[in-house]
Amino acid sequence: QVQLVESGGGLVQPGGSLRLSCAASGFAFNSYTMSWYRQAPGMERELVAVIDRTGTITNYADSVKGRFTISRVNAKNTVYLQMNSLKPEDTAVYYCNVKRLGMDYWGKGTLVTVSS
């Protein structure tokens, strides 16, 4: 079965950095586009970053362009989200996602809190 496990969240000051990891299993990781989403309390879940199966093409929400970098290491079945210059509005639960056979799969999320 598909399993996605996020890690790396925590409390960080504005301007700081964090790297999130998503460990994937249960499917052919190197055949699928992977995504990071985030959701703040009372807000809709929003797409943050996307990376294609080879890591050749990436896309980002306008709000994080220039600050966040999505990457993957297929040999480790892992996708990363490097977050720099963090802002309080980045505070959210961050989720790893894959769409497989028309179905969305999600991890349980990791909480990122940006605060002084």
N, CA, C and O of each residue as an XYZ file, in Angstrom:
464
protein
N       0.828     -1.180      0.000
C       0.000      0.000      0.000
C       0.876      1.248      0.000
O       2.003      1.239      0.495
N       0.333      2.315     -0.563
C       1.059      3.565     -0.635
C       1.214      4.147      0.761
O       0.254      4.214      1.529
N       2.432      4.567      1.080
C       2.689      5.216      2.353
C       3.600      6.414      2.133
O       4.613      6.318      1.439
N       3.234      7.540      2.727
C       4.017      8.761      2.678
C       4.200      9.251      4.104
O       3.224      9.419      4.836
N       5.437      9.480      4.501
C       5.737      9.890      5.864
C       6.588     11.146      5.836
O       7.741     11.117      5.405
N       6.011     12.255      6.301
C       6.710     13.535      6.342
C       7.486     13.676      7.650
O       7.108     13.112      8.677
N       8.563     14.431      7.591
C       9.329     14.748      8.782
C      10.067     16.063      8.568
O      10.165     16.552      7.442
N      10.583     16.631      9.649
C      11.415     17.814      9.560
C      10.772     19.111     10.010
O      11.440     20.143     10.064
N       9.495     19.077     10.332
C       8.831     20.284     10.790
C       9.286     20.687     12.177
O       9.973     19.935     12.869
N       8.892     21.887     12.570
C       9.255     22.393     13.878
C       9.018     23.877     13.975
O       8.382     24.480     13.110
N       9.540     24.464     15.044
C       9.426     25.901     15.296
C      10.681     26.598     14.796
O      11.798     26.188     15.110
N      10.489     27.646     14.021
C      11.611     28.398     13.478
C      11.271     29.882     13.489
O      10.107     30.257     13.345
N      12.280     30.724     13.658
C      12.071     32.167     13.646
C      11.930     32.694     12.228
O      12.461     32.095     11.293
N      11.221     33.811     12.051
C      11.163     34.426     10.728
C      12.559     34.641     10.160
O      13.472     35.073     10.864
N      12.710     34.333      8.874
C      14.001     34.417      8.223
C      14.818     33.141      8.298
O      15.849     33.023      7.635
N      14.371     32.190      9.093
C      15.075     30.936      9.254
C      14.775     29.943      8.152
O      14.056     30.242      7.199
N      15.345     28.746      8.299
C      15.217     27.700      7.291
C      14.858     26.369      7.921
O      15.193     26.100      9.075
N      14.179     25.546      7.153
C      13.888     24.167      7.505
C      13.935     23.327      6.249
O      13.676     23.827      5.154
N      14.263     22.054      6.396
C      14.163     21.105      5.300
C      13.207     19.996      5.694
O      13.422     19.302      6.687
N      12.154     19.834      4.913
C      11.194     18.769      5.121
C      11.548     17.575      4.249
O      12.081     17.731      3.151
N      11.248     16.387      4.745
C      11.466     15.163      3.997
C      10.164     14.379      3.906
O       9.328     14.440      4.808
N      10.000     13.654      2.828
C       8.871     12.750      2.646
C       9.413     11.416      2.176
O       9.952     11.312      1.074
N       9.274     10.401      3.005
C       9.702      9.053      2.667
C       8.525      8.291      2.082
O       7.474      8.185      2.715
N       8.696      7.763      0.880
C       7.618      7.101      0.155
C       7.871      5.604      0.035
O       9.014      5.155     -0.055
N       6.781      4.843      0.037
C       6.869      3.404     -0.165
C       5.548      2.887     -0.718
O       4.529      3.573     -0.649
N       5.568      1.679     -1.265
C       4.355      1.042     -1.743
C       3.999      1.318     -3.188
O       2.941      0.898     -3.657
N       4.857      2.011     -3.893
C       4.625      2.285     -5.308
C       5.955      2.581     -5.983
O       6.976      2.765     -5.320
N       5.931      2.624     -7.314
C       7.142      2.892     -8.091
C       7.441      4.380     -8.038
O       7.007      5.147     -8.898
N       8.178      4.771     -7.032
C       8.411      6.183     -6.744
C       8.935      6.946     -7.950
O       8.491      8.063     -8.218
N       9.871      6.357     -8.678
C      10.494      7.079     -9.784
C       9.604      7.226    -11.011
O      10.029      7.802    -12.013
N       8.375      6.716    -10.951
C       7.427      6.856    -12.052
C       6.405      7.967    -11.833
O       5.559      8.196    -12.697
N       6.466      8.660    -10.698
C       5.399      9.575    -10.334
C       5.875     10.974     -9.989
O       6.906     11.169     -9.345
N       5.095     11.931    -10.435
C       5.220     13.296     -9.964
C       4.857     13.361     -8.475
O       3.905     12.715     -8.034
N       5.610     14.133     -7.716
C       5.358     14.310     -6.292
C       5.086     15.781     -6.000
O       5.566     16.668     -6.706
N       4.310     16.022     -4.951
C       3.935     17.387     -4.602
C       3.997     17.605     -3.101
O       3.875     16.669     -2.311
N       4.191     18.863     -2.727
C       4.007     19.319     -1.358
C       2.818     20.270     -1.318
O       2.697     21.163     -2.157
N       1.952     20.074     -0.348
C       0.843     20.965     -0.049
C       0.997     21.470      1.380
O       1.775     20.928      2.164
N       0.247     22.510      1.704
C       0.201     22.963      3.085
C      -1.206     23.436      3.429
O      -1.980     23.826      2.554
N      -1.519     23.395      4.712
C      -2.824     23.815      5.182
C      -2.694     24.469      6.549
O      -2.204     23.862      7.500
N      -3.140     25.710      6.630
C      -3.197     26.433      7.889
C      -4.597     26.283      8.481
O      -5.546     26.026      7.740
N      -4.751     26.436      9.799
C      -6.071     26.304     10.419
C      -7.098     27.231      9.785
O      -6.842     28.422      9.610
N      -8.257     26.684      9.442
C      -9.321     27.464      8.841
C      -9.115     27.814      7.383
O      -9.925     28.534      6.801
N      -8.046     27.316      6.783
C      -7.720     27.633      5.402
C      -7.833     26.396      4.522
O      -7.809     25.266      5.011
N      -7.956     26.619      3.232
C      -7.943     25.518      2.280
C      -6.532     24.972      2.121
O      -5.550     25.702      2.255
N      -6.447     23.689      1.835
C      -5.156     23.101      1.518
C      -4.686     23.649      0.171
O      -5.442     23.660     -0.800
N      -3.432     24.103      0.120
C      -2.919     24.712     -1.090
C      -1.666     24.012     -1.584
O      -0.852     23.525     -0.799
N      -1.531     23.971     -2.889
C      -0.359     23.392     -3.521
C       0.827     24.327     -3.363
O       0.728     25.520     -3.651
N       1.946     23.784     -2.907
C       3.153     24.570     -2.674
C       4.197     24.345     -3.757
O       4.757     25.304     -4.288
N       4.463     23.083     -4.087
C       5.524     22.764     -5.031
C       5.277     21.409     -5.669
O       4.666     20.527     -5.065
N       5.757     21.250     -6.898
C       5.598     20.017     -7.663
C       6.926     19.666     -8.312
O       7.667     20.551     -8.741
N       7.225     18.381     -8.385
C       8.427     17.923     -9.068
C       8.088     16.695     -9.906
O       7.407     15.783     -9.436
N       8.565     16.677    -11.145
C       8.262     15.553    -12.015
C       9.084     14.331    -11.635
O       9.927     14.387    -10.739
N       8.829     13.229    -12.326
C       9.379     11.953    -11.893
C      10.900     11.887    -11.907
O      11.492     11.143    -11.126
N      11.538     12.652    -12.781
C      12.996     12.640    -12.877
C      13.659     13.805    -12.145
O      14.885     13.853    -12.040
N      12.866     14.730    -11.646
C      13.414     15.920    -11.026
C      13.807     16.993    -12.018
O      14.478     17.959    -11.652
N      13.400     16.841    -13.273
C      13.771     17.781    -14.319
C      12.935     19.057    -14.286
O      13.444     20.146    -14.550
N      11.654     18.916    -13.963
C      10.726     20.037    -13.996
C      10.151     20.262    -12.607
O       9.688     19.328    -11.953
N      10.187     21.512    -12.166
C       9.580     21.881    -10.890
C       8.672     23.078    -11.079
O       8.881     23.891    -11.979
N       7.660     23.186    -10.227
C       6.746     24.314    -10.227
C       6.442     24.697     -8.792
O       6.414     23.849     -7.900
N       6.213     26.000     -8.579
C       6.005     26.525     -7.244
C       4.841     27.500     -7.209
O       4.549     28.183     -8.191
N       4.185     27.552     -6.059
C       3.232     28.619     -5.819
C       3.967     29.953     -5.824
O       5.118     30.037     -5.396
N       3.298     30.994     -6.310
C       3.931     32.312     -6.363
C       4.418     32.769     -4.991
O       5.432     33.460     -4.889
N       3.710     32.390     -3.954
C       4.036     32.841     -2.611
C       5.358     32.290     -2.080
O       5.908     32.832     -1.122
N       5.874     31.222     -2.689
C       7.106     30.611     -2.196
C       8.239     30.635     -3.209
O       9.349     30.209     -2.890
N       7.995     31.116     -4.408
C       9.034     31.162     -5.438
C      10.240     31.961     -4.959
O      10.102     33.048     -4.397
N      11.411     31.408     -5.191
C      12.644     32.052     -4.778
C      13.048     31.739     -3.359
O      14.174     32.036     -2.962
N      12.153     31.143     -2.578
C      12.449     30.820     -1.185
C      12.475     29.317     -0.923
O      13.276     28.840     -0.119
N      11.604     28.573     -1.597
C      11.495     27.128     -1.394
C      12.067     26.388     -2.595
O      11.997     26.873     -3.725
N      12.631     25.216     -2.346
C      13.138     24.356     -3.402
C      12.686     22.925     -3.156
O      12.944     22.360     -2.093
N      12.013     22.342     -4.137
C      11.624     20.942     -4.061
C      12.670     20.108     -4.802
O      13.162     20.515     -5.855
N      13.004     18.958     -4.256
C      13.962     18.065     -4.884
C      13.601     16.629     -4.542
O      12.765     16.379     -3.674
N      14.234     15.694     -5.226
C      13.983     14.289     -4.926
C      15.241     13.473     -5.162
O      16.080     13.820     -5.994
N      15.359     12.388     -4.419
C      16.412     11.404     -4.625
C      15.700     10.078     -4.826
O      15.283      9.430     -3.867
N      15.569      9.686     -6.079
C      14.783      8.498     -6.388
C      15.378      7.231     -5.778
O      14.641      6.316     -5.408
N      16.699      7.173     -5.673
C      17.340      6.011     -5.076
C      16.972      5.843     -3.609
O      17.083      4.744     -3.065
N      16.536      6.920     -2.965
C      16.118      6.879     -1.566
C      14.605      6.936     -1.396
O      14.110      6.931     -0.269
N      13.870      6.991     -2.494
C      12.408      7.124     -2.448
C      11.989      8.291     -1.556
O      11.071      8.169     -0.746
N      12.670      9.413     -1.716
C      12.449     10.553     -0.840
C      12.338     11.843     -1.637
O      13.094     12.072     -2.581
N      11.387     12.681     -1.246
C      11.258     14.019     -1.797
C      11.455     15.016     -0.666
O      11.036     14.773      0.466
N      12.094     16.138     -0.977
C      12.447     17.138      0.008
C      11.813     18.478     -0.331
O      11.476     18.756     -1.482
N      11.660     19.296      0.696
C      11.285     20.687      0.505
C      12.196     21.540      1.372
O      12.053     21.578      2.594
N      13.129     22.221      0.730
C      14.008     23.153      1.423
C      13.306     24.495      1.503
O      12.931     25.063      0.477
N      13.125     25.005      2.707
C      12.397     26.245      2.938
C      13.346     27.262      3.560
O      13.845     27.060      4.667
N      13.589     28.345      2.849
C      14.454     29.417      3.319
C      13.654     30.704      3.474
O      12.545     30.829      2.954
N      14.230     31.652      4.192
C      13.601     32.961      4.390
C      12.149     32.820      4.827
O      11.257     33.461      4.272
N      11.927     31.984      5.816
C      10.569     31.668      6.239
C       9.862     32.879      6.836
O      10.467     33.717      7.505
N       8.566     32.941      6.573
C       7.705     34.015      7.030
C       6.607     33.445      7.916
O       6.275     32.266      7.794
N       6.032     34.256      8.811
C       4.928     33.755      9.640
C       3.784     33.163      8.821
O       3.144     32.211      9.266
N       3.517     33.701      7.646
C       2.445     33.180      6.812
C       2.749     31.814      6.206
O       1.877     31.208      5.584
N       3.973     31.325      6.380
C       4.303     29.959      5.977
C       3.871     28.931      7.012
O       3.944     27.729      6.757
N       3.423     29.385      8.173
C       2.988     28.477      9.226
C       1.820     27.623      8.740
O       0.797     28.151      8.302
N       1.977     26.313      8.817
C       0.966     25.386      8.317
C       1.418     23.963      8.591
O       2.565     23.717      8.965
N       0.495     23.030      8.398
C       0.856     21.624      8.316
C       1.199     21.335      6.864
O       0.411     21.625      5.964
N       2.361     20.768      6.640
C       2.836     20.475      5.294
C       2.645     18.996      4.993
O       3.009     18.134      5.792
N       2.066     18.712      3.819
C       1.721     17.360      3.422
C       2.411     16.967      2.128
O       2.531     17.772      1.205
N       2.856     15.743      2.072
C       3.381     15.132      0.856
C       2.227     14.466      0.111
O       1.320     13.913      0.734
N       2.258     14.518     -1.221
C       1.158     13.996     -2.022
C       1.653     13.301     -3.275
O       2.638     13.715     -3.887
N       0.950     12.230     -3.652
C       1.135     11.598     -4.955
C      -0.236     11.210     -5.499
O      -1.088     10.715     -4.762
N      -0.438     11.437     -6.781
C      -1.651     10.986     -7.451
C      -1.312      9.726     -8.227
O      -0.477      9.756     -9.130
N      -1.952      8.624     -7.882
C      -1.682      7.331     -8.477
C      -2.984      6.656     -8.839
O      -3.865      6.509     -7.992
N      -3.119      6.243    -10.092
C      -4.320      5.585    -10.595
C      -5.567      6.409    -10.288
O      -6.606      5.867     -9.911
N      -5.449      7.715    -10.454
C      -6.569      8.610    -10.252
C      -6.912      8.908     -8.808
O      -7.913      9.577     -8.548
N      -6.129      8.443     -7.871
C      -6.403      8.638     -6.454
C      -5.273      9.408     -5.784
O      -4.098      9.126     -6.021
N      -5.627     10.378     -4.951
C      -4.654     11.137     -4.188
C      -4.293     10.413     -2.901
O      -5.165      9.925     -2.182
N      -2.993     10.349     -2.620
C      -2.497      9.780     -1.382
C      -1.758     10.866     -0.613
O      -1.053     11.687     -1.198
N      -1.928     10.861      0.704
C      -1.376     11.897      1.563
C      -0.643     11.291      2.744
O      -1.017     10.234      3.252
N       0.406     11.977      3.171
C       0.978     11.671      4.459
C       0.139     12.292      5.560
O      -0.873     12.938      5.291
N       0.559     12.095      6.797
C      -0.155     12.657      7.942
C       0.227     14.105      8.210
O      -0.445     14.793      8.979
N       1.286     14.566      7.590
C       1.688     15.954      7.685
C       2.730     16.207      8.754
O       2.885     15.425      9.692
N       3.445     17.313      8.598
C       4.394     17.779      9.595
C       4.176     19.277      9.797
O       4.057     20.032      8.832
N       4.126     19.693     11.046
C       3.781     21.073     11.389
C       5.003     21.969     11.334
O       6.040     21.674     11.928
N       4.861     23.071     10.609
C       5.874     24.117     10.557
C       5.285     25.374     11.183
O       4.251     25.873     10.740
N       5.948     25.880     12.214
C       5.509     27.105     12.880
C       6.615     28.139     12.771
O       7.733     27.914     13.234
N       6.304     29.270     12.160
C       7.265     30.356     11.983
C       6.833     31.498     12.893
O       5.823     32.155     12.639
N       7.593     31.728     13.939
C       7.200     32.700     14.947
C       8.406     33.145     15.755
O       9.368     32.398     15.936
N       8.333     34.395     16.242
C       9.341     34.907     17.151
C       9.018     34.572     18.601
O       9.775     34.935     19.502
